[in-house]
Amino acid sequence: MTDRPIDPDVDLHIPEQRAELHWPVLAAIAAGGALGALARFGLQSALPSGPADFPWATFLINVSGCLLIGVLMVMITEVRQAHRLVRPFLGVGVLGGYTTFSTYAVDIQRTVAAGAPLTGLVYLAATLVAAVAAVVAGMWLTRRIAGMLAGVR
């Protein structure tokens, strides 16, 4: 166990910080979540799929969301210090509302039930591999670009 706070932006041992955590953070998460969910709805509406089809919309949503979380985490932890509500708004809210691993699970079940178990299995594995690769790629690209920009200054 560590004495460090769960969220490094807030020290829960300090009553003033603990008290100010709730409403602004919850509002940032809610606003971001609404935006992320709208973006997901738009993409899923633009790329519908049948029950036995590969669910491309959900795949693209989850992989692009993982890429963006890799970018975000490097930006706010390594490149520049961000306002304390940036991570709750963008990370938990927007990207949490945008990505949809619950739909991923339902899509797998749906494809198998529709008689396409191979599609479900490929989707299951491809999403896991691509999502992890996307986080790593987002982190690597952001570090590389930030390093190049720092060298230009």
C-alpha positions as CSV (number, residue, x, y, z in Angstrom):
1,M,0.0,0.0,0.0
2,T,1.2,3.5,-0.8
3,D,0.7,6.8,0.9
4,R,0.2,8.5,-2.5
5,P,-3.3,9.6,-3.5
6,I,-5.2,7.6,-6.1
7,D,-5.5,10.8,-8.2
8,P,-2.3,12.8,-8.0
9,D,-4.3,16.0,-8.6
10,V,-6.1,15.6,-5.3
11,D,-4.6,14.6,-1.9
12,L,-7.5,13.0,0.0
13,H,-5.7,13.6,3.3
14,I,-6.3,17.3,3.0
15,P,-10.0,18.1,3.8
16,E,-10.1,21.2,1.5
17,Q,-9.0,19.1,-1.5
18,R,-11.3,16.2,-0.6
19,A,-14.3,18.6,-0.4
20,E,-13.7,20.3,-3.7
21,L,-13.2,17.0,-5.5
22,H,-16.9,16.1,-6.0
23,W,-19.0,18.5,-7.9
24,P,-16.5,20.0,-10.4
25,V,-15.1,16.6,-11.2
26,L,-18.5,15.0,-11.5
27,A,-19.7,17.8,-13.8
28,A,-16.6,17.5,-16.0
29,I,-17.1,13.7,-16.3
30,A,-20.8,14.1,-17.1
31,A,-20.2,16.8,-19.7
32,G,-17.4,14.8,-21.3
33,G,-19.4,11.6,-21.2
34,A,-22.3,13.2,-23.0
35,L,-20.0,14.4,-25.8
36,G,-18.2,11.0,-26.0
37,A,-21.5,9.1,-26.2
38,L,-22.8,11.4,-28.9
39,A,-19.7,10.8,-31.0
40,R,-20.0,7.0,-30.5
41,F,-23.7,7.2,-31.5
42,G,-22.8,9.1,-34.6
43,L,-20.1,6.7,-35.7
44,Q,-22.3,3.6,-34.9
45,S,-25.1,5.1,-36.9
46,A,-22.8,5.8,-39.9
47,L,-21.4,2.2,-39.9
48,P,-24.3,-0.2,-39.1
49,S,-23.7,-3.9,-39.1
50,G,-25.9,-7.0,-39.2
51,P,-26.0,-9.6,-36.4
52,A,-23.5,-11.9,-38.2
53,D,-21.3,-9.1,-39.6
54,F,-18.0,-7.9,-38.2
55,P,-18.9,-4.9,-36.0
56,W,-16.6,-2.3,-37.6
57,A,-18.1,0.7,-35.9
58,T,-17.5,-0.7,-32.4
59,F,-14.0,-1.9,-33.4
60,L,-13.0,1.5,-34.8
61,I,-14.5,3.3,-31.8
62,N,-12.6,1.2,-29.3
63,V,-9.3,1.2,-31.1
64,S,-9.4,5.0,-31.9
65,G,-10.4,5.7,-28.2
66,C,-7.4,3.6,-27.0
67,L,-5.1,5.6,-29.4
68,L,-6.5,8.8,-28.0
69,I,-6.1,7.7,-24.3
70,G,-2.4,6.9,-25.1
71,V,-2.0,10.4,-26.5
72,L,-3.9,12.1,-23.6
73,M,-2.0,10.3,-20.9
74,V,1.4,11.3,-22.3
75,M,0.3,14.9,-22.9
76,I,-0.9,15.4,-19.4
77,T,1.7,13.4,-17.5
78,E,4.9,14.0,-19.6
79,V,4.5,16.9,-22.0
80,R,2.7,19.6,-19.9
81,Q,0.9,19.9,-16.7
82,A,-2.9,20.1,-17.3
83,H,-5.7,21.6,-15.3
84,R,-7.0,19.1,-12.7
85,L,-10.3,18.7,-14.7
86,V,-8.7,17.8,-18.0
87,R,-8.2,14.1,-17.2
88,P,-11.7,13.6,-15.7
89,F,-13.3,15.5,-18.7
90,L,-11.3,14.0,-21.5
91,G,-10.1,10.6,-20.1
92,V,-13.1,9.5,-18.0
93,G,-15.8,11.6,-19.6
94,V,-15.2,11.9,-23.4
95,L,-13.2,8.8,-24.0
96,G,-15.1,6.8,-21.4
97,G,-18.4,7.7,-23.1
98,Y,-16.9,7.2,-26.5
99,T,-15.4,3.8,-26.0
100,T,-17.7,0.9,-25.5
101,F,-16.3,-2.3,-24.2
102,S,-19.8,-3.4,-23.0
103,T,-21.0,-3.2,-26.6
104,Y,-17.9,-5.1,-27.6
105,A,-19.0,-8.0,-25.4
106,V,-22.6,-7.9,-26.7
107,D,-21.3,-7.8,-30.3
108,I,-19.3,-11.0,-29.6
109,Q,-22.4,-12.7,-28.2
110,R,-24.6,-11.4,-31.0
111,T,-22.2,-12.7,-33.8
112,V,-21.9,-16.1,-32.2
113,A,-25.7,-16.4,-31.6
114,A,-26.2,-15.4,-35.3
115,G,-24.2,-18.4,-36.4
116,A,-20.9,-16.7,-37.0
117,P,-18.6,-17.9,-34.2
118,L,-15.5,-17.4,-36.3
119,T,-16.4,-13.7,-36.8
120,G,-17.0,-13.4,-33.1
121,L,-13.7,-15.0,-32.3
122,V,-11.8,-12.8,-34.8
123,Y,-13.5,-9.7,-33.4
124,L,-12.7,-10.7,-29.8
125,A,-9.0,-11.2,-30.5
126,A,-8.6,-8.4,-33.0
127,T,-10.1,-5.8,-30.7
128,L,-7.9,-6.8,-27.8
129,V,-4.7,-6.8,-29.9
130,A,-5.6,-3.6,-31.8
131,A,-6.7,-1.7,-28.6
132,V,-3.4,-2.4,-26.7
133,A,-1.4,-1.7,-29.8
134,A,-3.3,1.6,-30.2
135,V,-2.5,2.8,-26.7
136,V,1.2,2.0,-27.2
137,A,1.2,3.7,-30.6
138,G,-0.6,6.8,-29.2
139,M,2.0,7.0,-26.4
140,W,5.0,6.4,-28.7
141,L,3.8,8.9,-31.4
142,T,3.0,11.6,-28.8
143,R,6.4,11.2,-27.2
144,R,8.1,11.3,-30.6
145,I,6.2,14.4,-31.8
146,A,6.7,16.2,-28.4
147,G,10.4,15.4,-28.6
148,M,10.7,16.8,-32.1
149,L,8.8,19.9,-31.2
150,A,10.9,20.4,-28.1
151,G,14.0,20.2,-30.3
152,V,12.7,22.9,-32.6
153,R,12.4,25.4,-29.8
